[in-house]
Amino acid sequence: MPEVVVFLGPSLRREDAERILSADYRPPAARGDIPQAVADGARVIGLIDGVFFQECSVGHREILAALRQGVKVVGASSMGALRASELDGLGMEGVGEVYRRYRSGEIVADDEVALVYDPESGLSLSEPLVNVRYAVEMAEAEGIISHESGCAIIAAAEKMYYPDRTYARICAQAGEAAGHGPVGDFFAFVRSRRPDIKREDALLALSRLAELARDPGIGPQIVDQGPS
């Protein structure tokens, strides 16, 4: 019987996750996966990655049903951050910066965290918009690019369909608008530093899940039916 089930995909490599938390790691969640985890006996569920457009996404009612049964559900990083921002007032717990940005309304669209990835290796093949925003903020703070160049980079990324978002494509388009020099500096920055807010949030979520896993009071509630 799994104590903790974590739905994890491209946000974090499984081997890195396992250094923090021993859990039943499953692929990005689709419709029906949360109820299955509850049926399997999970008392803590971590929703990090989930499918967006290629299959039916995790439903709000599924999460609410798990919460009503006493299962603790924590969301972060990607689909988990989005769902937590929508359901935190009803018992789901959100963790991390992506969740905070959804919750505050700084970001609103599903495609902020969407990407395409190789299902076998788990490697990302495109860059989520929320990571691009984070990288621009870092580069501006360190004086690598101006705010104007940062705006040009974000504008170029926003115009792209999410599977097409790679730093090479984004910078090529932004360079035409902002002048190639500053955008070239940004491209060198992201290639060397690889800012990844989704990965950072996934790590925070796993630390939180490890805390919850040690709490024996969390788990499905058994209703006493009385003598038969």
C-alpha positions as CSV (number, residue, x, y, z in Angstrom):
1,M,0.0,0.0,0.0
2,P,1.6,3.3,-1.0
3,E,1.9,5.9,1.8
4,V,2.8,8.7,-0.6
5,V,2.1,9.0,-4.3
6,V,3.8,11.7,-6.4
7,F,2.9,12.5,-9.9
8,L,6.2,13.6,-11.5
9,G,7.5,14.2,-15.0
10,P,9.7,16.8,-16.6
11,S,9.8,19.2,-13.7
12,L,12.4,17.1,-11.9
13,R,14.4,13.9,-12.6
14,R,13.1,11.0,-10.6
15,E,16.6,10.1,-9.3
16,D,16.8,13.6,-7.8
17,A,13.4,13.3,-6.3
18,E,14.2,10.0,-4.6
19,R,17.1,11.6,-2.8
20,I,14.6,13.7,-0.9
21,L,11.5,11.4,-0.6
22,S,10.9,7.7,-0.9
23,A,7.5,7.5,-2.6
24,D,5.4,5.8,-5.2
25,Y,6.4,7.9,-8.2
26,R,4.0,7.9,-11.1
27,P,3.9,9.7,-14.5
28,P,2.2,13.0,-15.0
29,A,-1.3,12.8,-13.8
30,A,-4.3,12.6,-16.1
31,R,-8.0,12.3,-15.4
32,G,-8.7,9.3,-13.2
33,D,-5.2,9.1,-11.7
34,I,-6.0,10.8,-8.4
35,P,-8.9,8.6,-7.6
36,Q,-6.8,5.6,-8.5
37,A,-4.1,6.7,-6.1
38,V,-6.7,7.1,-3.3
39,A,-8.0,3.6,-4.1
40,D,-4.5,2.2,-3.9
41,G,-4.3,3.5,-0.3
42,A,-2.3,6.8,-0.6
43,R,-2.7,9.1,2.4
44,V,-0.5,11.8,0.9
45,I,-0.5,12.8,-2.8
46,G,1.9,15.2,-4.5
47,L,0.7,16.6,-7.7
48,I,3.6,18.2,-9.5
49,D,3.3,17.3,-13.2
50,G,0.1,16.5,-15.1
51,V,-1.1,16.3,-18.7
52,F,-2.6,19.4,-20.2
53,F,-3.8,19.2,-23.8
54,Q,-3.0,15.7,-25.1
55,E,-5.3,14.0,-22.6
56,C,-8.0,14.9,-20.1
57,S,-6.4,16.9,-17.3
58,V,-6.8,16.2,-13.6
59,G,-10.3,17.3,-12.5
60,H,-11.1,19.6,-9.7
61,R,-13.8,17.2,-8.4
62,E,-11.2,14.3,-8.2
63,I,-9.0,16.4,-6.0
64,L,-11.9,17.5,-3.8
65,A,-13.1,13.9,-3.4
66,A,-9.6,12.9,-2.2
67,L,-9.6,15.8,0.3
68,R,-13.0,14.8,1.6
69,Q,-11.6,11.3,2.3
70,G,-8.8,12.8,4.4
71,V,-6.0,12.4,1.9
72,K,-3.6,15.3,1.9
73,V,-3.0,16.7,-1.6
74,V,-0.1,19.1,-2.2
75,G,0.4,20.9,-5.6
76,A,3.4,22.7,-7.0
77,S,5.6,23.5,-10.0
78,S,3.3,22.7,-12.9
79,M,-0.3,21.3,-13.1
80,G,0.0,21.0,-9.3
81,A,0.6,24.7,-8.9
82,L,-2.3,25.6,-11.1
83,R,-4.8,23.3,-9.4
84,A,-3.6,24.4,-5.9
85,S,-4.2,28.0,-6.8
86,E,-7.8,27.1,-7.7
87,L,-8.5,24.8,-4.7
88,D,-6.4,26.0,-1.8
89,G,-9.5,27.5,-0.2
90,L,-11.0,24.1,-0.2
91,G,-8.1,22.2,1.4
92,M,-5.5,21.6,-1.3
93,E,-2.0,22.9,-0.3
94,G,0.1,24.9,-2.7
95,V,3.9,25.2,-2.5
96,G,6.4,27.3,-4.3
97,E,6.7,30.4,-6.5
98,V,4.7,29.2,-9.5
99,Y,1.8,28.5,-7.2
100,R,2.2,31.9,-5.6
101,R,2.1,33.6,-9.0
102,Y,-1.0,31.7,-10.1
103,R,-2.6,32.5,-6.8
104,S,-1.8,36.2,-7.0
105,G,-2.9,36.5,-10.6
106,E,0.5,37.4,-11.9
107,I,0.1,34.5,-14.3
108,V,-3.2,33.0,-15.4
109,A,-2.9,30.8,-18.5
110,D,-2.4,27.0,-18.5
111,D,0.4,27.4,-21.1
112,E,2.6,29.2,-18.6
113,V,3.7,25.8,-17.3
114,A,3.0,23.7,-20.4
115,L,5.8,22.1,-22.4
116,V,6.6,19.1,-24.5
117,Y,9.0,16.4,-23.4
118,D,10.3,13.0,-24.4
119,P,8.2,10.5,-22.5
120,E,11.0,7.9,-22.4
121,S,13.8,10.1,-21.1
122,G,11.7,12.8,-19.4
123,L,13.8,15.5,-21.0
124,S,12.1,18.8,-21.9
125,L,11.9,19.6,-25.5
126,S,10.5,23.1,-25.0
127,E,10.7,25.8,-22.4
128,P,7.7,26.7,-20.2
129,L,6.8,30.3,-20.3
130,V,7.1,30.6,-16.5
131,N,10.7,29.6,-16.7
132,V,11.4,32.2,-19.4
133,R,9.9,34.9,-17.1
134,Y,12.1,33.7,-14.3
135,A,15.2,33.7,-16.4
136,V,14.5,37.2,-17.6
137,E,14.0,38.4,-14.0
138,M,17.3,36.9,-13.0
139,A,19.2,38.3,-16.0
140,E,17.7,41.8,-15.4
141,A,18.7,41.7,-11.7
142,E,22.2,40.8,-12.6
143,G,22.5,43.5,-15.2
144,I,22.9,41.1,-18.1
145,I,20.0,42.7,-20.0
146,S,18.0,45.8,-19.8
147,H,14.3,45.8,-18.8
148,E,13.5,46.7,-22.5
149,S,15.3,43.7,-23.7
150,G,13.6,41.5,-21.1
151,C,10.2,42.8,-22.3
152,A,11.2,41.9,-25.9
153,I,12.1,38.4,-24.9
154,I,8.9,37.8,-23.0
155,A,6.8,39.3,-25.8
156,A,8.5,36.9,-28.3
157,A,7.8,33.9,-26.0
158,E,4.2,34.8,-25.4
159,K,3.5,34.9,-29.2
160,M,4.7,31.3,-29.6
161,Y,2.7,28.1,-29.3
162,Y,4.0,26.3,-26.3
163,P,5.7,23.4,-28.1
164,D,7.7,25.9,-30.1
165,R,9.2,27.7,-27.1
166,T,12.9,27.1,-27.0
167,Y,15.4,29.7,-25.9
168,A,17.0,29.5,-29.4
169,R,13.7,30.4,-31.1
170,I,12.7,32.9,-28.5
171,C,16.0,34.8,-28.7
172,A,16.1,34.7,-32.5
173,Q,12.7,36.4,-32.6
174,A,13.4,38.8,-29.8
175,G,16.8,39.7,-31.3
176,E,15.1,41.2,-34.3
177,A,13.1,43.5,-32.1
178,A,15.7,44.4,-29.5
179,G,19.0,44.3,-31.3
180,H,21.1,41.2,-31.3
181,G,23.7,42.1,-28.7
182,P,21.6,42.1,-25.5
183,V,19.5,39.1,-26.5
184,G,22.7,37.2,-27.3
185,D,24.0,37.9,-23.8
186,F,20.7,36.5,-22.4
187,F,21.0,33.3,-24.6
188,A,24.5,32.8,-23.2
189,F,23.2,33.3,-19.7
190,V,20.4,30.7,-19.9
191,R,22.7,28.2,-21.6
192,S,25.2,28.4,-18.7
193,R,22.8,28.9,-15.8
194,R,19.6,27.1,-16.8
195,P,17.2,28.9,-14.5
196,D,14.4,26.5,-13.7
197,I,11.7,27.7,-11.3
198,K,9.6,24.6,-11.9
199,R,12.5,22.4,-10.7
200,E,13.1,24.6,-7.6
201,D,9.4,24.4,-6.7
202,A,9.3,20.6,-7.2
203,L,12.2,20.3,-4.7
204,L,10.3,22.4,-2.2
205,A,7.2,20.3,-2.7
206,L,9.0,17.0,-2.0
207,S,10.5,18.4,1.2
208,R,6.9,19.4,2.3
209,L,5.6,15.9,1.3
210,A,8.4,14.3,3.4
211,E,7.2,16.3,6.4
212,L,3.6,15.2,5.8
213,A,4.6,11.6,5.4
214,R,5.8,11.6,9.0
215,D,2.4,12.7,10.3
216,P,0.4,9.6,11.3
217,G,-2.8,11.6,11.6
218,I,-3.0,12.2,7.8
219,G,-4.8,9.7,5.7
220,P,-8.2,8.3,4.5
221,Q,-10.8,8.5,7.2
222,I,-12.5,5.2,8.1
223,V,-16.2,5.7,9.1
224,D,-17.4,3.4,11.8
225,Q,-20.5,1.8,10.5
226,G,-21.5,0.3,13.9
227,P,-22.3,-3.3,14.6
228,S,-23.5,-5.4,11.7
